Amino acid sequence: MPPAAPRASAPSSRRARRGLSLPVAICLSTAAAPAFAFDPFEIQVYDGATNQAGEASLELHANYHHAPSQPAGPGPELPTHKQAHFTLEPALGLTPYWEVGAYVQVAARFDDTLYWAGGKLRSKLVTPEGWDPHWTLGINYEIGAVPRYFDADRYGAEIRPILAYEARFVKLALNPNVEVGFAGEGLRAGPELTPAAAAYLRIPDVAEIGVEYYASLGPVKHVPRLAQQEHYLFGAGNLLALAGWELNAGVGAGLTDGSTDLIAKLIVGHSLGRLWGRDRGHVASGSPARGTARR
């Protein structure tokens, strides 16, 4: 774990300290950092919602990992102890069932150092609205490039199938994700299973309260024993009372020795309006339509 540098008295000294702390942190963490298969930059279950055609939105994902007892590993990833992650996600609806987006990622550590954490592009396709009154099917594709101190393989992709059910008082979602590395050990190990799921009770037009589950089960061709896998359970909720806004918050804990001890997360999103086309209908006050920033 990289030690905290002395406080600088001038902006130029602070920039120099930050520039030097990155290679020092990487060198020190090579012998002590655990591999982090669970993606710390987007802790979210997709429910199949998309922006309207021509509608733009913006989300901010933020979470904090507190993992004082996480076991050490070979690196070169930075230790996750007291590490915060921030992802800015712009998105645009191209059609009523096709949405594209991007991730811009940074991370901050307890030593007051800010790190560039790479970016991703995504494309999501879902069943058209009206296909079924309760069920939504879809698939989301992601491709990204991440610095080695957050992912030793650097380049990879994710395939996220979406199965969601919504009724007046309940919402369920399942994402049986598959991640693929394009380089390094990830390429040699093959596809990895990283499923996610959510179950919510709904207070109509007000809020959703429930649980979210995330896991990293390891490579399909060689699934490690349970204690080495990552499994997380979150208590979480969504605010529905503000039309055009998204607010998701939760606190989760790892269920196995290979998991982080404690994670707090927050997602704030907002619809930025239509770039072209017309609204699909009136949005009742306090009830976001399938076309707001909600995922």
C-alpha positions as semicolon CSV with decimal commas, in nm:
position;residue;x (nm);y (nm);z (nm)
1;M;0,000;0,000;0,000
2;P;0,156;0,337;-0,096
3;P;0,236;0,564;0,201
4;A;0,084;0,909;0,217
5;A;0,319;1,181;0,096
6;P;0,391;1,496;0,305
7;R;0,150;1,783;0,261
8;A;0,257;2,030;-0,006
9;S;0,248;2,406;0,056
10;A;0,211;2,510;-0,309
11;P;0,004;2,385;-0,607
12;S;0,321;2,300;-0,801
13;S;0,447;2,083;-0,513
14;R;0,112;1,905;-0,496
15;R;0,122;1,828;-0,869
16;A;0,477;1,696;-0,837
17;R;0,380;1,477;-0,541
18;R;0,086;1,334;-0,732
19;G;0,304;1,265;-1,034
20;L;0,558;1,077;-0,822
21;S;0,307;0,891;-0,607
22;L;0,162;0,695;-0,900
23;P;0,477;0,497;-0,994
24;V;0,563;0,452;-0,626
25;A;0,214;0,316;-0,555
26;I;0,233;0,077;-0,848
27;C;0,574;-0,055;-0,743
28;L;0,469;-0,107;-0,382
29;S;0,137;-0,265;-0,474
30;T;0,295;-0,517;-0,712
31;A;0,376;-0,737;-0,417
32;A;0,069;-0,668;-0,209
33;A;-0,238;-0,585;-0,419
34;P;-0,523;-0,829;-0,482
35;A;-0,661;-0,884;-0,829
36;F;-1,000;-0,715;-0,852
37;A;-1,232;-0,905;-1,085
38;F;-1,544;-0,732;-0,953
39;D;-1,579;-0,403;-1,144
40;P;-1,560;-0,125;-0,884
41;F;-1,658;0,154;-1,124
42;E;-2,016;0,049;-1,206
43;I;-2,207;-0,124;-0,928
44;Q;-2,548;-0,137;-1,091
45;V;-2,810;-0,387;-1,208
46;Y;-2,964;-0,303;-1,546
47;D;-3,344;-0,325;-1,555
48;G;-3,382;-0,267;-1,930
49;A;-3,486;0,100;-1,921
50;T;-3,354;0,314;-2,208
51;N;-3,357;0,678;-2,307
52;Q;-3,618;0,788;-2,559
53;A;-3,503;0,833;-2,918
54;G;-3,303;1,155;-2,924
55;E;-3,291;1,188;-2,544
56;A;-2,958;1,247;-2,370
57;S;-2,885;1,172;-2,004
58;L;-2,597;1,191;-1,760
59;E;-2,520;0,972;-1,460
60;L;-2,257;0,997;-1,187
61;H;-2,158;0,672;-1,016
62;A;-1,967;0,703;-0,687
63;N;-1,865;0,438;-0,437
64;Y;-1,621;0,387;-0,153
65;H;-1,445;0,061;-0,064
66;H;-1,336;-0,004;0,293
67;A;-1,141;-0,330;0,295
68;P;-0,886;-0,346;0,579
69;S;-0,878;-0,726;0,589
70;Q;-0,880;-0,807;0,216
71;P;-0,602;-1,063;0,148
72;A;-0,296;-0,961;-0,050
73;G;-0,230;-1,077;-0,404
74;P;0,035;-1,051;-0,678
75;G;-0,072;-0,716;-0,828
76;P;-0,012;-0,493;-1,024
77;E;-0,355;-0,352;-0,932
78;L;-0,370;-0,092;-0,658
79;P;-0,505;-0,213;-0,321
80;T;-0,875;-0,133;-0,283
81;H;-0,843;-0,036;0,085
82;K;-1,001;0,310;0,133
83;Q;-1,039;0,368;-0,239
84;A;-1,318;0,577;-0,394
85;H;-1,435;0,538;-0,755
86;F;-1,618;0,790;-0,974
87;T;-1,771;0,722;-1,317
88;L;-1,936;0,981;-1,540
89;E;-2,177;0,814;-1,783
90;P;-2,333;1,012;-2,069
91;A;-2,595;0,821;-2,273
92;L;-2,806;0,885;-2,581
93;G;-3,114;0,707;-2,712
94;L;-3,085;0,641;-3,085
95;T;-3,420;0,460;-3,119
96;P;-3,689;0,358;-2,866
97;Y;-3,498;0,031;-2,812
98;W;-3,132;0,122;-2,878
99;E;-2,915;0,331;-2,649
100;V;-2,541;0,408;-2,660
101;G;-2,322;0,544;-2,384
102;A;-1,973;0,587;-2,245
103;Y;-1,789;0,571;-1,911
104;V;-1,522;0,816;-1,798
105;Q;-1,354;0,678;-1,484
106;V;-1,134;0,821;-1,208
107;A;-1,039;0,698;-0,862
108;A;-0,914;0,859;-0,541
109;R;-0,715;0,706;-0,257
110;F;-0,678;0,792;0,109
111;D;-0,333;0,947;0,038
112;D;-0,507;1,234;-0,149
113;T;-0,406;1,103;-0,492
114;L;-0,635;1,114;-0,794
115;Y;-0,593;0,848;-1,066
116;W;-0,715;0,830;-1,424
117;A;-0,898;0,495;-1,452
118;G;-0,976;0,463;-1,821
119;G;-1,296;0,461;-2,022
120;K;-1,553;0,236;-2,188
121;L;-1,809;0,247;-2,468
122;R;-2,139;0,063;-2,454
123;S;-2,440;-0,023;-2,669
124;K;-2,771;-0,150;-2,527
125;L;-3,061;-0,311;-2,714
126;V;-3,394;-0,396;-2,546
127;T;-3,735;-0,521;-2,647
128;P;-3,957;-0,235;-2,772
129;E;-4,191;-0,070;-2,525
130;G;-4,530;-0,243;-2,544
131;W;-4,375;-0,582;-2,627
132;D;-4,503;-0,710;-2,290
133;P;-4,671;-0,523;-2,002
134;H;-4,433;-0,664;-1,740
135;W;-4,124;-0,823;-1,899
136;T;-3,822;-0,660;-2,064
137;L;-3,542;-0,846;-2,240
138;G;-3,220;-0,691;-2,359
139;I;-2,846;-0,707;-2,398
140;N;-2,572;-0,454;-2,329
141;Y;-2,225;-0,466;-2,486
142;E;-1,924;-0,285;-2,341
143;I;-1,564;-0,247;-2,456
144;G;-1,302;-0,065;-2,254
145;A;-0,940;0,027;-2,188
146;V;-0,827;0,058;-1,825
147;P;-0,479;0,135;-1,682
148;R;-0,281;-0,163;-1,548
149;Y;-0,304;-0,041;-1,188
150;F;-0,681;-0,106;-1,204
151;D;-0,681;-0,404;-1,443
152;A;-0,365;-0,594;-1,533
153;D;-0,518;-0,704;-1,866
154;R;-0,604;-0,342;-1,960
155;Y;-0,837;-0,423;-2,253
156;G;-1,162;-0,617;-2,229
157;A;-1,532;-0,640;-2,296
158;E;-1,853;-0,728;-2,116
159;I;-2,171;-0,892;-2,246
160;R;-2,464;-0,816;-2,013
161;P;-2,792;-0,996;-2,087
162;I;-3,094;-0,828;-1,926
163;L;-3,405;-0,998;-1,791
164;A;-3,642;-0,772;-1,598
165;Y;-3,994;-0,791;-1,455
166;E;-4,196;-0,493;-1,332
167;A;-4,537;-0,479;-1,166
168;R;-4,703;-0,217;-0,948
169;F;-4,546;-0,335;-0,620
170;V;-4,240;-0,533;-0,729
171;K;-3,941;-0,510;-0,962
172;L;-3,694;-0,790;-1,040
173;A;-3,386;-0,782;-1,263
174;L;-3,119;-1,035;-1,359
175;N;-2,792;-0,972;-1,548
176;P;-2,595;-1,296;-1,611
177;N;-2,285;-1,106;-1,724
178;V;-1,985;-1,249;-1,907
179;E;-1,653;-1,061;-1,916
180;V;-1,377;-1,126;-2,171
181;G;-1,015;-1,012;-2,154
182;F;-0,837;-0,908;-2,473
183;A;-0,484;-0,935;-2,333
184;G;-0,274;-1,090;-2,057
185;E;-0,400;-1,347;-1,810
186;G;-0,763;-1,259;-1,884
187;L;-0,722;-1,363;-2,246
188;R;-0,554;-1,691;-2,147
189;A;-0,812;-1,770;-1,876
190;G;-1,111;-1,714;-2,105
191;P;-1,459;-1,572;-2,033
192;E;-1,547;-1,493;-1,672
193;L;-1,890;-1,504;-1,508
194;T;-1,992;-1,188;-1,319
195;P;-2,369;-1,212;-1,254
196;A;-2,582;-0,944;-1,088
197;A;-2,943;-0,938;-0,969
198;A;-3,188;-0,710;-0,787
199;A;-3,523;-0,752;-0,612
200;Y;-3,726;-0,448;-0,501
201;L;-4,055;-0,380;-0,330
202;R;-4,217;-0,067;-0,472
203;I;-4,406;0,219;-0,316
204;P;-4,570;0,337;-0,640
205;D;-4,440;0,672;-0,765
206;V;-4,232;0,716;-0,448
207;A;-3,949;0,467;-0,397
208;E;-3,817;0,113;-0,436
209;I;-3,653;-0,069;-0,143
210;G;-3,477;-0,402;-0,171
211;V;-3,153;-0,592;-0,224
212;E;-2,890;-0,612;-0,497
213;Y;-2,648;-0,900;-0,551
214;Y;-2,317;-0,899;-0,738
215;A;-2,060;-1,172;-0,793
216;S;-1,740;-1,262;-0,973
217;L;-1,735;-1,638;-1,010
218;G;-1,411;-1,668;-1,205
219;P;-1,327;-1,814;-1,549
220;V;-1,588;-2,043;-1,702
221;K;-1,332;-2,316;-1,774
222;H;-1,184;-2,309;-1,423
223;V;-1,423;-2,177;-1,156
224;P;-1,231;-2,133;-0,827
225;R;-1,360;-2,256;-0,493
226;L;-1,631;-2,052;-0,323
227;A;-1,400;-1,880;-0,072
228;Q;-1,193;-1,734;-0,359
229;Q;-1,495;-1,599;-0,547
230;E;-1,642;-1,253;-0,486
231;H;-2,001;-1,233;-0,365
232;Y;-2,170;-0,914;-0,243
233;L;-2,513;-0,835;-0,100
234;F;-2,638;-0,476;-0,087
235;G;-2,931;-0,317;0,087
236;A;-3,037;-0,054;-0,168
237;G;-3,312;0,180;-0,274
238;N;-3,429;0,397;-0,566
239;L;-3,609;0,730;-0,540
240;L;-3,898;0,756;-0,789
241;A;-4,056;1,080;-0,671
242;L;-3,864;1,315;-0,903
243;A;-3,956;1,289;-1,272
244;G;-3,653;1,277;-1,497
245;W;-3,415;1,205;-1,209
246;E;-3,247;0,890;-1,085
247;L;-3,118;0,833;-0,732
248;N;-2,988;0,492;-0,627
249;A;-2,803;0,434;-0,299
250;G;-2,688;0,128;-0,114
251;V;-2,446;-0,029;0,131
252;G;-2,306;-0,376;0,070
253;A;-2,077;-0,631;0,228
254;G;-1,871;-0,916;0,093
255;L;-1,990;-1,269;0,172
256;T;-1,664;-1,457;0,111
257;D;-1,294;-1,426;0,202
258;G;-1,215;-1,305;-0,150
259;S;-1,459;-1,013;-0,127
260;T;-1,420;-0,655;-0,008
261;D;-1,546;-0,602;0,347
262;L;-1,770;-0,299;0,298
263;I;-1,884;-0,085;0,002
264;A;-2,107;0,224;-0,003
265;K;-2,244;0,341;-0,338
266;L;-2,448;0,626;-0,488
267;I;-2,580;0,685;-0,841
268;V;-2,730;1,019;-0,944
269;G;-2,870;1,062;-1,294
270;H;-3,072;1,319;-1,486
271;S;-3,238;1,340;-1,826
272;L;-3,087;1,628;-2,025
273;G;-3,379;1,652;-2,266
274;R;-3,445;1,570;-2,629
275;L;-3,197;1,644;-2,906
276;W;-3,454;1,542;-3,167
277;G;-3,800;1,382;-3,192
278;R;-4,099;1,414;-2,962
279;D;-4,175;1,278;-2,616
280;R;-4,348;0,941;-2,605
281;G;-4,623;1,079;-2,390
282;H;-4,696;1,268;-2,072
283;V;-4,481;1,182;-1,771
284;A;-4,686;1,190;-1,454
285;S;-4,540;1,392;-1,168
286;G;-4,315;1,179;-0,952
287;S;-4,313;0,881;-1,189
288;P;-4,012;0,853;-1,422
289;A;-4,095;0,695;-1,756
290;R;-3,886;0,429;-1,926
291;G;-3,671;0,692;-2,089
292;T;-3,531;0,875;-1,791
293;A;-3,180;0,816;-1,665
294;R;-3,290;0,507;-1,474
295;R;-3,121;0,189;-1,593
